[in-house]
Amino acid sequence: MTRLVVVGASLAGLRAVEGVRKAGFTGPVTLVGAEEHLPYDRPPLSKAFLDGPVAAPVFREEQVLRDELGVELVLGIRAHALDPAERVVHAGEKEIPYDGLVIATGATARTLPGTSHLAGVHTLRTLDDALAVRAALDAGARTVVIGAGFIGSEVASAARKRGLPVTVVEAAPTPLMRAIGAMGEPCSALHRANGTDLRCGVAVTGVEGHDRVERVGLADGTTLDADLVVVGAGAVPATDWLAGSGLTLEDGVVCDETLATGLPGVYAAGDVARWANPLFGRAMRLEHWSSAAEQGAAAGVAAALPGAAKPYETVPYFWSDWYDSRIQFAGVPDADETQVVLGDPDEGRFVALYRSGDRLTGVLAVNKQREIMKFRALIARRTDWSGALDFAARRREPVSEGVR
Ligand SMILES: Cc1cc2nc3c(=O)[nH]c(=O)nc-3n(C[C@H](O)[C@H](O)[C@H](O)COP(=O)(O)OP(=O)(O)OC[C@H]3O[C@@H](n4cnc5c(N)ncnc54)[C@H](O)[C@@H]3O)c2cc1C
């Protein structure tokens, strides 16, 4: 009988397990995770979880995983090698044989070199990180966030909600260029409107203190006093354990359209996977919740049920919540042109479209939750630019009674 092993016990790994059971797979399933915790959800960690003493956002109880989904849980043990010739995963002292394997080891937060000895300096990737950041906020920390990306911005928002002083330092002249391209500026205006001190175009020269962090030095000569420093400098795919396995590792595990890695029975999913997205005709590695969930389910089924592999395509999508605003993006951010088509950035409610060549390739919505999926569907249908502008113009027209 086929044995399915899933390495990485988070969103993509859990969805792999759930996906195969839903597809009728009855064989043995082993879920290996480096963290002691049951699989939990990460987006709340930089949002509601920071606001007060809420419980860990665990997806499913242990009994459900073991008894209802029939999963052998191997938690708190890191896989350290993959032997594709023997079809074995090495994790701690264990040798775990597989017929089908899903690699779902996600990504690891980038740290700031030279700060590991300082208490009060954190990244925010895991539940343990979030507990430490929340405790510091509970203690009224003066906070410096390094990097004005989405997670750093959410931490700043959580600090401001509590009325704490927070400075966000960003080396680039405009935040979020890589994530949402030219529209980073109107989003970062939310920081200033909510009392966060945003400093762009300035590098951090040092994080100082004895045992604890005390201050952050900037290239313009400024010094910022700090009790809490959160480093939001992005994440790198967790592929170290796969060195020497024969997999192609290039900013992630390289996969084809079906998430197959090229090694027999081995698929990858989630933040660790760089796969060929047929919809855009290019390889992508996403760090978004919805694609990690979908890829997990697809890779699980492909690995466990021979012949079931299908191309996985998607219009990338993510959201972020800062202050009282919801920011959503779909598509790809590199564009020849962006145009605000609905609402007004000055009012903090708008939709901007992104054009590449003659095609609509991206959409950003700020506090326009009813719009984003409509434009995402246009991107999926490969709508051309003039078609997208026409559609937006119709969305601007007043709606006559009884018609929608
Ligand atoms: C704080 C935070 C907030 C976020 N907010 C949003 C949001 O608002 N919207 C959005 O779209 N996305 C958001 N994301 C991104 C989203 O959570 C990720 O895309 C998703 O968690 C990826 O799931 P994954 O299973 O691929 O990887 P991960 O969640 O990174 O999980 C990988 C798991 O594998 C384990 N692992 C790693 N190496 C090994 C090994 N060698 N052996 C065994 N186990 C291993 C890790 O410990 C980890 O538990 C957020 C992420 C974070 C961290």
Ligand as a Chemical Component Dictionary entry (heavy atoms), coordinates in Angstrom:
data_LIG
# 
_chem_comp.id                   LIG 
_chem_comp.type                 NON-POLYMER 
_chem_comp.pdbx_formal_charge   0 
_chem_comp.three_letter_code    LIG 
# 
loop_
_chem_comp_atom.comp_id 
_chem_comp_atom.atom_id 
_chem_comp_atom.alt_atom_id 
_chem_comp_atom.type_symbol 
_chem_comp_atom.charge 
_chem_comp_atom.model_Cartn_x 
_chem_comp_atom.model_Cartn_y 
_chem_comp_atom.model_Cartn_z 
_chem_comp_atom.pdbx_ordinal 
LIG C1  C1  C 0 2.969  36.316 10.753 1  
LIG C2  C2  C 0 2.458  35.949 9.392  2  
LIG C3  C3  C 0 1.327  36.564 8.883  3  
LIG C4  C4  C 0 0.846  36.232 7.610  4  
LIG N1  N1  N 0 -0.257 36.864 7.136  5  
LIG C5  C5  C 0 -0.715 36.544 5.910  6  
LIG C6  C6  C 0 -1.855 37.205 5.383  7  
LIG O1  O1  O 0 -2.438 38.089 6.020  8  
LIG N2  N2  N 0 -2.291 36.851 4.135  9  
LIG C7  C7  C 0 -1.658 35.890 3.391  10 
LIG O2  O2  O 0 -2.082 35.612 2.256  11 
LIG N3  N3  N 0 -0.572 35.230 3.874  12 
LIG C8  C8  C 0 -0.104 35.542 5.107  13 
LIG N4  N4  N 0 0.994  34.882 5.606  14 
LIG C9  C9  C 0 1.630  33.841 4.787  15 
LIG C10 C10 C 0 1.036  32.451 5.045  16 
LIG O3  O3  O 0 0.823  32.245 6.404  17 
LIG C11 C11 C 0 2.012  31.431 4.468  18 
LIG O4  O4  O 0 1.979  31.588 3.071  19 
LIG C12 C12 C 0 1.667  30.000 4.875  20 
LIG O5  O5  O 0 1.801  29.815 6.258  21 
LIG C13 C13 C 0 2.586  29.031 4.153  22 
LIG O6  O6  O 0 2.298  27.748 4.570  23 
LIG P1  P1  P 0 3.350  26.569 4.391  24 
LIG O7  O7  O 0 2.707  25.380 5.020  25 
LIG O8  O8  O 0 3.803  26.499 2.995  26 
LIG O9  O9  O 0 4.648  27.007 5.218  27 
LIG P2  P2  P 0 4.842  27.401 6.725  28 
LIG O10 O10 O 0 3.588  27.945 7.295  29 
LIG O11 O11 O 0 6.095  28.213 6.784  30 
LIG O12 O12 O 0 5.124  26.017 7.463  31 
LIG C14 C14 C 0 6.218  25.208 7.227  32 
LIG C15 C15 C 0 6.361  24.274 8.397  33 
LIG O13 O13 O 0 7.405  23.344 8.114  34 
LIG C16 C16 C 0 8.225  23.205 9.247  35 
LIG N5  N5  N 0 9.560  22.784 8.809  36 
LIG C17 C17 C 0 10.511 23.537 8.214  37 
LIG N6  N6  N 0 11.600 22.808 7.958  38 
LIG C18 C18 C 0 11.333 21.558 8.412  39 
LIG C19 C19 C 0 12.067 20.344 8.426  40 
LIG N7  N7  N 0 13.281 20.255 7.907  41 
LIG N8  N8  N 0 11.478 19.246 8.981  42 
LIG C20 C20 C 0 10.215 19.324 9.488  43 
LIG N9  N9  N 0 9.482  20.438 9.502  44 
LIG C21 C21 C 0 10.032 21.546 8.956  45 
LIG C22 C22 C 0 8.213  24.570 9.882  46 
LIG O14 O14 O 0 8.598  24.498 11.241 47 
LIG C23 C23 C 0 6.769  24.991 9.680  48 
LIG O15 O15 O 0 5.963  24.605 10.751 49 
LIG C24 C24 C 0 1.516  35.220 6.860  50 
LIG C25 C25 C 0 2.667  34.607 7.367  51 
LIG C26 C26 C 0 3.136  34.957 8.622  52 
LIG C27 C27 C 0 4.376  34.284 9.152  53 
# 
loop_
_chem_comp_bond.comp_id 
_chem_comp_bond.atom_id_1 
_chem_comp_bond.atom_id_2 
_chem_comp_bond.value_order 
_chem_comp_bond.pdbx_ordinal 
LIG C1  C2  SING 1  
LIG C2  C3  SING 2  
LIG C2  C26 DOUB 3  
LIG C3  C4  DOUB 4  
LIG C4  N1  SING 5  
LIG C4  C24 SING 6  
LIG N1  C5  DOUB 7  
LIG C5  C6  SING 8  
LIG C5  C8  SING 9  
LIG C6  O1  DOUB 10 
LIG C6  N2  SING 11 
LIG N2  C7  SING 12 
LIG C7  O2  DOUB 13 
LIG C7  N3  SING 14 
LIG N3  C8  DOUB 15 
LIG C8  N4  SING 16 
LIG N4  C9  SING 17 
LIG N4  C24 SING 18 
LIG C9  C10 SING 19 
LIG C10 O3  SING 20 
LIG C10 C11 SING 21 
LIG C11 O4  SING 22 
LIG C11 C12 SING 23 
LIG C12 O5  SING 24 
LIG C12 C13 SING 25 
LIG C13 O6  SING 26 
LIG O6  P1  SING 27 
LIG P1  O7  DOUB 28 
LIG P1  O8  SING 29 
LIG P1  O9  SING 30 
LIG O9  P2  SING 31 
LIG P2  O10 DOUB 32 
LIG P2  O11 SING 33 
LIG P2  O12 SING 34 
LIG O12 C14 SING 35 
LIG C14 C15 SING 36 
LIG C15 O13 SING 37 
LIG C15 C23 SING 38 
LIG O13 C16 SING 39 
LIG C16 N5  SING 40 
LIG C16 C22 SING 41 
LIG N5  C17 SING 42 
LIG N5  C21 SING 43 
LIG C17 N6  DOUB 44 
LIG N6  C18 SING 45 
LIG C18 C19 SING 46 
LIG C18 C21 DOUB 47 
LIG C19 N7  SING 48 
LIG C19 N8  DOUB 49 
LIG N8  C20 SING 50 
LIG C20 N9  DOUB 51 
LIG N9  C21 SING 52 
LIG C22 O14 SING 53 
LIG C22 C23 SING 54 
LIG C23 O15 SING 55 
LIG C24 C25 DOUB 56 
LIG C25 C26 SING 57 
LIG C26 C27 SING 58 
# 
